[in-house]
Amino acid sequence: MATNARTGAATTRATVRERLRRVTDPELDESIVDLEYVDEIRLLGSRVHVTFTLPTAWCSPAFAWMMATDARDEVETLEGVTRCTVRLREHMHDDEITAGVNRRSTFGTVFPDADGGVDEIRATLDAKSRLARQYDAIDALREAGLTDDQIRTLTAADLTLDDETATVTLAEGAFCVAVDHDPIAAYRQRADVTGLLGDDHPELFRNPDGDPIAADRFDLVYHRSRLANVNMTGQGSVCDALNEARHAPGRPPLSR
């Protein structure tokens, strides 16, 4: 356990690991903790050092950069932590990413020849994950008995979430329906991140372009959401297999 001398706040490896659950692999939309990317958490007074390894040495430098900076920034939000440093292991650009993130450099400074900036890539991946999460949320609402038209016109104001339950209010408050919490909460969080909850449209669910879903396009948008979900699930299965190989006894290093 580490304690901040100025505030007296205590930080433990468990609290750091829990905070790192907020950091996702941007391609898979899963926590780096659940994916077992985090190798080590070291507490050095009020400073924290996180070491992580990706499934392969050739994972996208932009994706690795996002995870490294997100891990750093999330840990530094903990009371009692004054600075977090990260180390990426066994990646073809591990030295550049580790040094750049810890120097607080920009991705473009470290990789001037990269095709596209991190912000643009992140926005594209967030939109993809929003669509994938939408598929799970719509399925949960269908299982709860909502019609497609009720789902299509649902607004954020119709939804009530707490830590364990999700409730949808229908017919202008005439009755409520309990639905599976996790897929609804996950979708709402991603819709918020992508700016859909703050735009000019009240509808909660959208087409791939972020616009409200027309009645005659609902099935098409649903199938597009399913494809995004299947794609992420498939990518996750590949990464799981590569991650198992990474941890196999006696395996060679992934790089150098």
Residue pairs with C-beta under 8 A, 6 or more apart in sequence:
1 10
1 11
1 12
1 43
2 10
2 11
2 12
2 43
2 44
2 45
2 46
2 47
2 48
2 80
3 9
3 10
3 11
3 45
3 46
3 80
4 11
4 46
4 79
4 80
4 81
4 82
5 45
5 46
6 46
7 79
7 80
9 79
9 80
10 80
11 43
11 46
11 48
11 78
11 79
11 80
11 81
12 43
13 41
13 43
15 78
16 41
16 43
16 48
16 50
16 75
16 78
16 81
17 33
17 38
17 41
19 74
19 75
19 77
19 78
20 31
20 32
20 33
20 38
20 41
20 50
20 71
20 74
20 75
21 31
21 33
21 34
22 31
22 70
22 74
23 31
23 32
23 33
23 67
23 70
23 71
23 74
24 30
24 31
24 32
24 67
24 70
25 32
25 35
25 37
25 63
25 67
25 239
26 63
26 66
26 67
26 121
26 122
26 125
26 126
26 129
27 60
27 63
27 125
27 232
27 235
28 35
28 232
28 235
28 236
28 239
29 125
29 129
29 132
29 133
29 190
29 232
30 236
32 38
32 52
32 67
32 71
35 239
35 240
35 243
36 243
36 247
37 52
37 53
37 54
37 55
37 67
37 243
38 50
38 51
38 52
39 51
39 52
39 53
39 89
40 49
40 50
40 51
41 48
41 49
41 50
41 51
42 48
42 49
42 50
42 51
46 80
46 81
46 82
46 83
47 81
47 82
47 83
47 84
47 85
48 75
48 78
48 81
48 83
48 84
48 85
49 84
49 85
49 86
49 87
50 71
50 72
50 75
50 84
50 85
50 86
50 87
51 86
51 87
51 89
52 67
52 68
52 71
52 86
52 87
52 88
52 89
53 88
53 89
53 90
53 91
53 246
53 254
54 64
54 67
54 88
54 90
54 91
55 239
55 242
55 243
55 246
56 242
56 246
56 254
57 90
57 91
57 92
57 254
57 255
58 91
58 92
59 91
61 93
61 96
61 97
61 111
61 114
62 107
62 111
62 114
62 116
62 118
62 121
63 121
64 88
64 91
64 93
64 97
65 97
65 100
65 101
65 107
65 110
65 111
65 118
66 118
66 121
66 122
68 86
68 88
68 97
68 98
68 101
69 101
71 84
71 86
72 84
72 85
72 86
72 101
72 102
73 84
75 81
75 84
76 82
76 83
76 84
85 102
86 98
86 101
86 102
87 94
87 98
88 94
88 97
88 98
90 246
90 253
90 254
90 255
90 256
91 97
91 254
91 255
92 255
93 111
94 255
96 110
96 111
97 110
99 105
99 110
100 107
100 109
100 110
107 114
107 117
107 118
108 114
108 117
108 118
123 194
126 190
126 193
126 194
127 194
127 208
127 210
128 228
128 231
128 232
129 190
129 228
129 232
130 187
130 190
130 191
130 193
130 194
130 196
131 208
131 224
131 225
131 228
131 229
132 225
132 228
132 229
132 231
132 232
133 183
133 186
133 187
133 190
133 229
134 187
134 205
134 206
134 225
135 222
135 225
135 226
135 228
135 229
136 183
136 186
136 187
136 229
137 183
137 184
137 186
137 187
137 205
138 151
138 205
138 222
138 225
139 183
140 179
140 180
140 183
140 184
141 150
141 151
141 154
141 168
141 179
141 184
142 148
142 151
143 179
143 180
144 168
144 177
144 178
144 179
144 180
145 177
146 154
146 168
146 170
146 177
146 179
148 218
148 219
148 222
149 215
149 218
150 170
151 205
151 218
152 203
152 205
152 212
152 213
152 215
152 218
153 203
154 168
154 203
154 204
154 205
155 202
155 203
155 204
156 188
156 191
156 197
156 202
156 204
157 202
158 168
158 169
158 170
158 204
159 166
159 167
159 168
159 169
159 184
159 188
159 204
160 166
160 167
160 168
160 169
161 167
161 181
161 184
161 185
161 188
164 181
165 178
165 181
166 178
166 179
166 180
166 181
166 184
166 185
167 176
167 177
167 178
167 179
168 176
168 177
168 179
169 175
169 176
170 176
170 177
188 197
188 204
191 197
191 204
191 206
192 198
194 210
195 210
196 204
196 206
196 210
197 204
199 210
201 211
201 212
203 212
203 213
205 213
205 221
206 212
206 213
207 213
207 214
207 217
207 221
207 224
208 221
208 224
213 221
245 251
246 254
